[in-house]
Amino acid sequence: MRRDVFTEDHELFRAQVRRFVEKEIAPKVSEWNARGMSDRESWRRAGAEGLLGVCAPTEYGGAGADFLYAAIVNEEMARVRAHGMMISLHSDICLPYLLAYGTDDQKRRWVPGAVSGEVLLGVAMTEPGAGSDLAGISTTARRDGDSYVLNGAKTFISNGQIGDLFIVVTKTDPNAQPPHAGVSLVLVEGNTAGFVRGKRLHKLGLRGQDTSELFFEDCRVPAGNLLGREGQGFKMLMQQLQQERLVIGVTAVASCRRALEDTVAYVKDRRAFGQPIAAFQNTQFTLAELATQVEVGQAFVDALLAAHVRGDDIVTEVSMAKWWTTDLQKRLTSDCVQLHGGYGFMLETPIAEDYADAAVQSIYAGTNEIMKVIIARRMGLGG
Ligand SMILES: Cc1cc2nc3c(=O)[nH]c(=O)nc-3n(C[C@H](O)[C@H](O)[C@H](O)COP(=O)(O)OP(=O)(O)OC[C@H]3O[C@@H](n4cnc5c(N)ncnc54)[C@H](O)[C@@H]3O)c2cc1C
C-alpha cells in the first residue's frame, strides 16, 4: 500500500539512502556479525553521506530535517539487517539529549562530530541491579569542586566498545526522596581516566553490535559535563522516550517486511510432494495473516510518525506500538523460521538471524511489560 506519510522529497532521499546502504553497508553486515561490532570507517562514510543526525540543526552540521527522514534511514538499515551499526541509537535516541538539553558549549563540542561520524554516542542507564526500575540505579556522581566524580557499573550498553561519548545516568543525590529526584545525566568521554570498558557481551542476537559492560572508578569529569540540571535526569529521560519507542516500532515493522518478503520468495521456490510449499493452504494462510498484520502495524506506525512530527503527545500510543510491533516481529520471525524448515534453523539463512535479532526488541527501550504498565496507568487503571 502506498504510504501517504512521505512526500516526494522523502522518497528521493530514500532512494539515495538505499543506494548507499546497499553498496556500502550491506556488504559489511556479515563481517560485523562475526567480529561482534561495526567499524568506524563505515560510520564516517554514513556521516559523509548525510545519514547521521539528519534532524540536527544545520548550524551543527545536520540537515535540520524532520523525523521522517530519520525514519527512512532506520527503515533502510533494517531492510539490509544492519543491526550492528545502530544509527537509530546514535542519531535518534542519544543525539536528541544533546540537542534538547546541551549548553551551546556542549553542542558545539560534540554535535558536529556526532553528525560526521567522528563522535559515536551511547546512553548508559542499565546496571547489573537495575533495568526497568531506573530510579533504583546506584551509580553516583559526587560533586567535587569543578568536577563530578563517578563510581558505579553499567551493563548491556550498546556501542559500549566503539562509543566516544556516553550519556551516563547517575545519582547526584543518592538519598533523594522520591529516589528519581536524585537522578542526573552526566556526559563521559570514552578516554576519561577511570572510565573502564568491560567485556563485550555474547548475545543471542544483534551479534554485530557491541553491547558491553562499563565501569566508573573514581572517574572525574568537568562539572560542565552535566547535561541539563542536577536532579532533572529522570524527567529528561521520560521526555525523550517517546521518540525512542517510536524508533523501535519503525524498525520492527521494517524488519518484519524484510523477513516476510524473503519467506514469500523461499516458499515459492522450495518444493515438497511435487509442488512449491507455497501451494499448501497452511503456507498461504500463515503468510496472508502475517502480511495483514504487517500492514496494520505499518498504518499505526505511519500515523504515529505523522503525529510525532506534528509534536503531539503520543506517549500512550508509542507504548502501544512498541509492544505490539515487536510482539508481531517475534511471532512473524518464528513462523517464517518454521516455513523455512531445517534451513530456517541454520545461521547462514538470514531468517534464523532475524529470529534471534527479534528477541531483544521486546526487552530494550523499556520492556513490553513496562509499555503495558504505562498504557494502563494512562488509562487511569491501578494505583
Ligand atoms: C542488546 C541489548 C542492548 C541494550 N542497550 C542498552 C543501552 O544502550 N543502554 C542501556 O542503558 N540499556 C541497554 N539495554 C538494557 C535494557 O534496556 C534492559 O535490559 C531493559 O530495560 C530491562 O531491564 P533488565 O534487563 O534489568 O530487566 P528487569 O527490569 O529485571 O526485568 C525482568 C522482567 O521483569 C519484568 N518487569 C520488571 N518490572 C515490571 C513491572 N513493573 N511490571 C511487570 N513486569 C515487570 C520485565 O518486563 C522483564 O520481563 C540493552 C539490553 C540489551 C539486551
The ligand as a Tripos MOL2 file, in Angstrom:
@<TRIPOS>MOLECULE
LIG
   53    58     1     0     0
SMALL
NO_CHARGES

@<TRIPOS>ATOM
      1 C1         21.0430   -5.9860   23.2730 C.3       1 LIG1
      2 C2         20.7160   -5.0210   24.3590 C.ar      1 LIG1
      3 C3         21.0840   -3.6850   24.2110 C.ar      1 LIG1
      4 C4         20.8200   -2.7890   25.2290 C.ar      1 LIG1
      5 N1         21.2600   -1.4930   25.1050 N.ar      1 LIG1
      6 C5         21.1690   -0.6570   26.1730 C.ar      1 LIG1
      7 C6         21.7740    0.6400   26.1420 C.ar      1 LIG1
      8 O1         22.3610    1.0600   25.1520 O.2       1 LIG1
      9 N2         21.6910    1.4030   27.2580 N.ar      1 LIG1
     10 C7         21.0530    0.9980   28.3750 C.ar      1 LIG1
     11 O2         21.0290    1.7340   29.3440 O.2       1 LIG1
     12 N3         20.4640   -0.2290   28.4390 N.ar      1 LIG1
     13 C8         20.5130   -1.0600   27.3720 C.ar      1 LIG1
     14 N4         19.9410   -2.3060   27.4250 N.ar      1 LIG1
     15 C9         19.2750   -2.7250   28.6480 C.3       1 LIG1
     16 C10        17.7620   -2.8040   28.5430 C.3       1 LIG1
     17 O3         17.2180   -1.5230   28.3990 O.3       1 LIG1
     18 C11        17.2560   -3.5410   29.8050 C.3       1 LIG1
     19 O4         17.6680   -4.8850   29.6880 O.3       1 LIG1
     20 C12        15.7620   -3.4320   29.9690 C.3       1 LIG1
     21 O5         15.3830   -2.1300   30.3090 O.3       1 LIG1
     22 C13        15.2350   -4.3900   31.0400 C.3       1 LIG1
     23 O6         15.9370   -4.2530   32.2320 O.3       1 LIG1
     24 P1         16.5150   -5.5560   32.9570 P.3       1 LIG1
     25 O7         17.3150   -6.3020   31.9770 O.co2     1 LIG1
     26 O8         17.1690   -5.1230   34.2220 O.co2     1 LIG1
     27 O9         15.2470   -6.4350   33.2930 O.3       1 LIG1
     28 P2         14.3240   -6.3300   34.5980 P.3       1 LIG1
     29 O10        13.9630   -4.9050   34.8320 O.co2     1 LIG1
     30 O11        14.9720   -7.0760   35.6990 O.co2     1 LIG1
     31 O12        13.0360   -7.1150   34.1100 O.3       1 LIG1
     32 C14        12.9160   -8.5350   34.1430 C.3       1 LIG1
     33 C15        11.4820   -8.9010   33.8010 C.3       1 LIG1
     34 O13        10.6030   -8.3440   34.7900 O.3       1 LIG1
     35 C16         9.6090   -7.5720   34.1340 C.3       1 LIG1
     36 N5          9.2240   -6.4240   34.9520 N.ar      1 LIG1
     37 C17        10.0260   -5.5030   35.5550 C.ar      1 LIG1
     38 N6          9.2770   -4.5630   36.1640 N.ar      1 LIG1
     39 C18         7.9780   -4.8740   35.9280 C.ar      1 LIG1
     40 C19         6.7350   -4.2840   36.2680 C.ar      1 LIG1
     41 N7          6.6540   -3.1320   36.9600 N.pl3     1 LIG1
     42 N8          5.6060   -4.8950   35.8640 N.ar      1 LIG1
     43 C20         5.6440   -6.0430   35.1410 C.ar      1 LIG1
     44 N9          6.7970   -6.6460   34.7710 N.ar      1 LIG1
     45 C21         7.9400   -6.0610   35.1620 C.ar      1 LIG1
     46 C22        10.2730   -7.0910   32.8470 C.3       1 LIG1
     47 O14         9.2940   -6.6930   31.9100 O.3       1 LIG1
     48 C23        11.0390   -8.3270   32.4570 C.3       1 LIG1
     49 O15        10.1980   -9.2260   31.8000 O.3       1 LIG1
     50 C24        20.1490   -3.2160   26.4020 C.ar      1 LIG1
     51 C25        19.7500   -4.5430   26.5220 C.ar      1 LIG1
     52 C26        20.0500   -5.4460   25.5380 C.ar      1 LIG1
     53 C27        19.6450   -6.8730   25.7410 C.3       1 LIG1
@<TRIPOS>BOND
     1     1     2 1
     2     2     3 ar
     3     2    52 ar
     4     3     4 ar
     5     4     5 ar
     6     4    50 ar
     7     5     6 ar
     8     6     7 ar
     9     6    13 1
    10     7     8 2
    11     7     9 ar
    12     9    10 ar
    13    10    11 2
    14    10    12 ar
    15    12    13 ar
    16    13    14 ar
    17    14    15 1
    18    14    50 ar
    19    15    16 1
    20    16    17 1
    21    16    18 1
    22    18    19 1
    23    18    20 1
    24    20    21 1
    25    20    22 1
    26    22    23 1
    27    23    24 1
    28    24    25 2
    29    24    26 1
    30    24    27 1
    31    27    28 1
    32    28    29 2
    33    28    30 1
    34    28    31 1
    35    31    32 1
    36    32    33 1
    37    33    34 1
    38    33    48 1
    39    34    35 1
    40    35    36 1
    41    35    46 1
    42    36    37 ar
    43    36    45 ar
    44    37    38 ar
    45    38    39 ar
    46    39    40 ar
    47    39    45 ar
    48    40    41 1
    49    40    42 ar
    50    42    43 ar
    51    43    44 ar
    52    44    45 ar
    53    46    47 1
    54    46    48 1
    55    48    49 1
    56    50    51 ar
    57    51    52 ar
    58    52    53 1
@<TRIPOS>SUBSTRUCTURE
     1 LIG1         1 GROUP 0 **** ****
